Amino acid sequence: MEEIVQLDKEVFLYLNGLGSPEWDVLWQFISHKLTWVSLYLFLLVLCLWKLGAKKTLLAVVMVALLITVSDQMSNLFKTGIGRLRPCHDADLMDGMRLAKSRCGGRFGFFSAHASNSFALALFFGTLLRPYFRALLGFLVIWAAVVAYSRIYLGVHFPLDILMGALMGSLLGWLFSKLTIFARRKFHL
């Protein structure tokens, strides 16, 4: 296990070291939660257009539950596992770039940004797949870029991101299936 953690630190230092001050503002923008409000509104419009008001309302309720579960699972893992963020790891501080004004909470395994982004990608991509086949691919690329931004900024290790992506993907897929089941069950 120690070898995996060491490799994770080395990969982090490499990826984080690829950054430069000229690009920092872009990656901060990508990582900011409010940046993507227009994307969420666009997905809402697509749902209204293809699913109708009742099914969209159900989807909105499920998204609220999905993000709550994803976020809280991330918090449970962070406190339960207690792995320091790179920007709080004394062994890495001299060799890494912190490309934002603050580091965030002390612990970082697993990334809520990665989990939430992948959860939304899989949820909407699966729900709208019958109407927009390429949407899932686009949303997964978007989620991967958001997730990578956390490494670039210096606040998460690659394994934090991978675990967040896996958990978010699983939750997004599961909640999309629950939504489809609820639509059938309640004849929406």
C-alpha positions in Angstrom: 0.0 0.0 0.0 2.9 2.3 0.8 4.2 1.9 -2.8 0.8 2.9 -4.2 0.7 6.1 -2.0 4.3 7.0 -3.0 3.5 6.5 -6.7 0.3 8.6 -6.2 2.5 11.4 -4.8 5.0 11.2 -7.6 2.2 11.3 -10.3 0.7 14.2 -8.5 4.0 16.2 -8.4 4.4 15.5 -12.1 0.9 16.6 -13.1 0.8 19.5 -10.7 4.2 20.6 -12.0 2.9 20.9 -15.6 1.0 24.0 -14.6 2.1 27.6 -15.0 0.9 30.9 -13.6 -0.4 31.9 -17.1 -2.9 29.1 -16.9 -3.9 29.3 -13.2 -6.9 31.6 -13.7 -8.4 29.3 -16.3 -8.1 26.2 -14.1 -9.5 28.1 -11.1 -12.4 29.1 -13.3 -12.9 25.5 -14.4 -12.8 24.3 -10.8 -15.3 26.9 -9.5 -18.7 25.4 -8.8 -20.7 28.4 -10.1 -18.9 28.3 -13.5 -21.1 25.5 -14.6 -24.5 26.9 -13.7 -25.2 27.5 -17.4 -24.4 23.9 -18.2 -26.8 22.7 -15.4 -29.5 25.1 -16.8 -28.9 23.7 -20.3 -29.4 20.2 -19.0 -32.6 21.2 -17.2 -33.9 22.7 -20.5 -33.0 19.5 -22.3 -35.0 17.5 -19.7 -38.0 19.8 -20.0 -37.9 19.6 -23.8 -37.5 15.8 -24.0 -39.1 14.5 -20.7 -41.8 17.1 -19.8 -42.4 18.9 -16.6 -43.3 16.0 -14.3 -40.3 13.9 -15.3 -38.0 16.9 -15.0 -39.3 17.7 -11.6 -38.6 14.1 -10.5 -35.1 14.5 -12.1 -34.5 17.7 -10.1 -35.5 16.0 -6.8 -33.2 13.1 -7.7 -30.3 15.4 -8.5 -30.7 17.1 -5.2 -30.6 13.7 -3.4 -27.7 12.5 -5.6 -25.5 15.5 -4.9 -26.3 15.3 -1.2 -25.4 11.6 -1.1 -22.2 12.2 -3.2 -21.1 15.1 -1.1 -21.7 13.5 2.3 -20.0 10.2 1.2 -17.0 12.2 0.3 -17.0 14.0 3.7 -17.4 10.6 5.5 -14.4 9.2 3.5 -12.3 12.3 4.1 -12.7 12.2 7.9 -12.8 8.4 8.1 -9.6 7.8 6.1 -7.8 11.0 7.1 -5.5 11.3 4.1 -4.0 14.8 3.9 -4.5 16.9 0.9 -1.3 17.5 -1.0 -1.3 21.2 0.1 -1.3 20.0 3.7 1.4 17.3 3.3 4.6 18.7 4.7 6.6 16.3 2.5 5.2 17.9 -0.7 4.9 21.6 0.1 8.3 22.6 -1.2 7.9 20.7 -4.5 4.3 21.5 -5.5 2.3 24.4 -6.8 -0.8 25.6 -4.9 -2.5 27.5 -7.7 -5.3 29.0 -5.6 -5.6 31.2 -2.6 -6.4 28.5 -0.1 -6.0 24.8 0.2 -9.4 23.7 1.5 -10.1 21.2 4.3 -7.3 19.2 5.8 -8.3 15.8 4.3 -8.9 15.1 0.6 -9.7 11.4 0.0 -11.9 11.4 -2.0 -12.6 14.4 -4.1 -16.2 15.8 -3.9 -15.6 17.8 -7.0 -14.8 14.7 -9.0 -17.6 12.7 -7.4 -20.2 15.4 -8.0 -19.1 16.1 -11.5 -19.1 12.4 -12.5 -22.4 11.8 -10.7 -24.1 14.6 -12.7 -22.4 13.3 -15.9 -23.7 9.8 -15.5 -27.1 10.8 -14.3 -27.9 13.2 -17.1 -26.0 11.2 -19.7 -27.9 8.0 -18.9 -31.3 9.8 -18.5 -31.0 11.6 -21.8 -29.2 9.0 -23.7 -32.3 7.9 -25.8 -32.5 11.5 -27.1 -28.8 12.6 -27.2 -26.4 9.7 -27.7 -23.3 11.9 -27.6 -24.3 13.8 -24.5 -22.8 11.1 -22.1 -19.4 11.3 -23.8 -19.4 15.1 -23.6 -20.4 15.1 -20.0 -17.8 12.5 -19.0 -15.1 14.7 -20.7 -16.4 17.7 -18.9 -16.3 15.8 -15.5 -12.8 14.6 -16.2 -11.6 18.2 -16.9 -13.2 19.5 -13.7 -11.6 16.6 -11.8 -8.2 17.2 -13.3 -8.4 20.9 -12.3 -8.2 19.7 -8.6 -4.8 18.1 -9.3 -3.6 21.2 -11.2 -4.6 23.5 -8.4 -2.7 21.4 -5.9 -5.6 20.3 -3.7 -6.1 16.6 -4.6 -4.0 13.5 -5.4 -4.7 11.5 -8.5 -6.2 8.6 -6.4 -8.5 11.1 -4.7 -9.8 12.0 -8.2 -10.0 8.4 -9.4 -12.0 7.3 -6.4 -14.2 10.4 -6.6 -14.8 9.6 -10.3 -15.7 6.0 -9.6 -18.0 6.8 -6.7 -19.7 9.6 -8.6 -20.1 7.5 -11.7 -21.7 4.6 -9.6 -24.0 7.0 -7.8 -25.0 8.9 -11.0 -25.8 5.7 -12.8 -27.7 4.3 -9.8 -29.8 7.4 -9.3 -30.6 7.6 -13.0 -31.9 4.0 -12.8 -33.9 4.9 -9.7 -35.4 7.8 -11.5 -36.4 5.7 -14.5 -37.9 3.1 -12.1 -39.8 5.8 -10.2 -41.2 7.2 -13.5 -42.5 3.7 -14.4 -43.8 3.0 -10.9 -45.7 6.3 -10.6 -46.7 6.4 -14.3 -44.9 9.7 -15.0 
